Amino acid sequence: MSLITPFGMSRRHFVTHLAASAATIPAMNFISHVKAHAAELNKKQKACILMWMSGGPPTIDIWDLKPESKNGGEFKPIKTRGSMQISDQMPKTAAVMDNLSLIRSMSTREADHGRGRYYMHTTFIPNPTVVHPAFGSVVSYELASKRNNLEIPSFISIGGGGLSPGYLGMTHAPFLVDASGRINNTELGDVSSERLNQRLSMLATVEENFIRSDRGDFGSAHRDIYKKAVNLMQSKQMEAFKIDQEKKEVLEAYSGNPARGGAMGGGGQFGRSLLMARRLVEAGVPFVEVDFGGWDLHANVFDTLKNQRLPALDAGIAALTADLKQRGMFNDVVLVWMGEFARTPRINQDVGRDHFANSWSVMLGGGGLKGGLTIGETDKDGLSVVSSKIYQPGDVWATVAHALGIPLDTVHKSKNGRPMKLANGGTAIQELIG
């Protein structure tokens, strides 16, 4: 049974890895005492929350409406507190757009789900000779080692499958959880601290023998995963996953109206996931990805958006922005909203929109980036970018890296020693950082 996959590790794999691979040790359900006198975490640490719209959202109906075009659809643009207009289905977000900016001149050429997901997450076109790390793994690699107080994983993916850490190693794979905040297999049960310590001592012996057996990087990764699992069980930072500790009004603000975008629309789950993301970055996690799926709208696009997707999205973005600002965290936490591509301006016979990567929008905010701006422009029908500068995923992630304090001249090395530029050599968007 393979417990480490190229696409991240699930919470179950992460915390049961020991029991599955060390036959001499009984199955472990462990948690132990909280470390005494642990230093209080600093909320001012830089972090990123990626809101991933799995399936490819129709940005022409959300961020870049075309009311005078035959492609315009059913929604109308409304004014915001920023320089832009957005969908009338996003009134709460309109009220915080002075903090957020839109890049309307994305053109990314990959309109296949798998390839687009890979490209937008890694900044590289898929290549059979190398597996590139998701940018969450890059942030984990660059920032986690500087956070001595961080005891839980440094890259957490909520509600999604996660991508590979590639050549950066499994230590920086996404730790996968769902929106419930429950982490399975973390109860000590009847096992005493003394018994737990004995088991961990046995584990250390097994691990050292495994590493000395010359199995390449796998042995060290194996040990690191175990160490992180133990830290996770013992850490007070586990409280960050328990969103029900929040006040009722906070939970309601993130989840929005349950009658619109509720259980069927996933509104409650998306809002709860964003709230958990805020709690995680507050605890010191440098990168959290929140997956909100259901955007592959080849049919019934307007009904689905109006009654399911956009109410949840609107409430979530507005609540997260306001919450971070109220807590004094907004200038330290970068918000990114994107999918693998967008959807066609042309409305098909099923009242849907198909895959489209030629011209679309991404949203950025926080982390000290300038808000309220619109970068780039598409033509009157939304078919192509008409502004002079076209942006690629490398430019988006270079902007994020700049905001997080990661040098843009950073170079990693692939397994075969090939130099790999940060964000594939992308350039930070000057209008947002200047």
PyMOL commands that set and color helices and strands:
alter all, ss='L'
color gray80, all
select helices_A, chain A and resi 11-21+59-61+91-94+113-122+135-146+166-168+170-172+193-212+217-234+236-241+243-245+248-255+267-282+301-326+330-332+393-404+422-425+430-433
alter helices_A, ss='H'
color red, helices_A
select strands_A, chain A and resi 9-10+47-52+77-79+85-87+100-106+155-158+175-177+287-291+333-338+342-343+355-356+360-366+374-375+411-413+419-421
alter strands_A, ss='S'
color yellow, strands_A
deselect
rebuild
show_as cartoon
